Every structure is written in C-alpha cells, then in structure tokens.
Amino acid sequence: MEAAFVMTGAGSASVYAIAWSAVQTPDDVLTANNLGVALKDMGEYSKAIRVLQYADRLKPDIGLILCNLGWAYREAGDNTNATLMFEKALRTAPKMSSPYLGLGLIAQCENNPLKA
C-alpha cells in the first residue's frame, strides 16, 4: 500500500497500529479510511489526504470516505476541494449529516450566511 510512508515519524501509537494493519491488508478500504482520519486528527493533512484518496481509489464513491476527504481538505485550508468532496459525499449518501455541517462551516468562514 502507498500509505506505508506514514509509519516514519508519525508519532502516534494509534497511527502506527493502523498503518501496520494497512500494510498487512492493503486492499482494506476501512483500514485506509481509519488511517486517513487518524492522520487528519494529528494534523498531518497532506498525508491524510493521500491516504483517503487511496481509499477512494480502492472503492470509489463511498460517502464516509468522501466526507472524511472533505474534512481533511477543510482542515488543510483547501475549501474548494473540501466543498467538492462534501458535495460528492451528499450525492452518494444524501442522508449523511456531516457533509452538510462541513458545507455550512465553509459558507460561514467565507462570510456567506445565506448559504450556511
């Protein structure tokens, strides 16, 4: 799996454990998703985005993965790609609430109260 690079210097036992699992089962989309989320939560946004993109390539158009990609982009300050991912997540999983929250936060940050 392309995500093996994260094991160096990641600094978190949970990331190490998830990365180890990802290396053992490189085609497990849930493990890749979990690794991406753990990296995002540690502030490793570019690594998180790469891992979540890998998860999306493994199994495209899963609402959870697209939403997590949206949050990773949002945390990295890339509202354009975050918006695209949140909107795509809503097209694939319209009952998810998290993409709506993400889009609302982006609209608020962009001083667009009507869209929020």
C-alpha positions in Angstrom: 0.0 0.0 0.0 1.2 3.5 -0.8 0.4 4.5 2.8 3.4 2.7 4.3 5.3 6.0 4.2 3.3 7.3 7.2 5.0 4.9 9.6 8.1 7.1 9.7 7.8 9.9 12.2 4.0 9.7 12.6 4.5 9.9 16.4 1.3 8.3 17.5 0.7 4.7 18.7 -2.7 4.6 17.1 -1.4 5.7 13.7 1.4 3.1 13.9 -1.1 0.4 14.8 -3.5 1.4 11.9 -0.6 1.8 9.5 0.7 -1.7 10.4 -2.8 -3.1 9.7 -2.9 -1.2 6.4 0.4 -2.7 5.4 -0.9 -6.2 6.2 -4.2 -5.6 4.4 -3.5 -3.0 1.7 -6.9 -3.5 0.0 -8.9 -2.9 3.1 -10.8 0.3 2.5 -11.9 0.7 6.1 -8.4 0.5 7.4 -7.2 3.0 4.8 -10.1 5.3 5.8 -9.3 4.9 9.5 -5.6 5.7 8.9 -6.6 8.8 7.0 -8.8 10.0 9.8 -6.1 9.4 12.4 -3.6 11.3 10.4 -6.1 14.2 9.9 -6.7 14.2 13.6 -2.9 14.5 14.2 -2.7 17.5 11.9 -1.0 15.5 9.1 -3.3 16.8 6.5 -1.3 16.1 3.3 -0.7 12.6 4.4 -4.3 12.1 5.4 -5.5 13.4 2.0 -3.2 11.0 0.2 -4.4 8.0 2.3 -8.0 8.9 1.9 -7.6 9.4 -1.9 -6.1 5.9 -1.9 -9.2 4.6 0.0 -11.4 6.3 -2.6 -9.5 4.6 -5.4 -9.9 1.2 -3.7 -13.7 1.7 -3.5 -14.9 4.8 -5.2 -17.9 6.9 -4.1 -18.3 5.8 -0.5 -19.9 8.7 1.3 -17.9 8.2 4.5 -14.6 8.3 2.7 -15.6 11.3 0.6 -16.8 13.1 3.7 -13.5 12.4 5.5 -11.6 13.7 2.5 -13.7 16.8 2.7 -12.8 17.3 6.4 -9.1 16.7 5.6 -9.2 19.3 2.9 -11.1 21.7 5.1 -8.6 21.3 7.9 -5.8 21.9 5.4 -7.4 25.2 4.4 -8.5 24.0 1.0 -12.2 25.0 1.0 -12.5 24.5 -2.8 -11.7 20.8 -2.7 -13.5 20.4 0.7 -16.6 21.7 -0.9 -16.3 19.3 -3.9 -15.8 16.3 -1.6 -18.7 17.3 0.7 -21.0 17.8 -2.3 -19.9 14.4 -3.8 -20.5 12.7 -0.4 -24.0 14.1 -0.4 -24.7 12.8 -3.9 -23.6 9.3 -2.8 -25.0 9.4 0.7 -27.7 12.1 0.9 -28.7 11.2 4.4 -25.3 11.9 5.9 -25.3 15.0 8.2 -21.5 15.6 8.3 -21.2 16.9 4.8 -23.9 19.5 5.5 -22.0 20.6 8.6 -18.8 20.9 6.5 -20.6 22.9 3.8 -22.2 25.2 6.4 -18.9 25.8 8.1 -17.2 26.7 4.8 -20.1 29.1 4.0 -19.8 30.7 7.4 -16.0 31.1 7.0 -16.5 32.6 3.6 -19.0 35.1 5.1 -21.9 33.7 3.2 -24.7 33.4 5.8 -27.4 32.6 3.2 -25.5 29.5 2.0 -24.7 28.5 5.6 
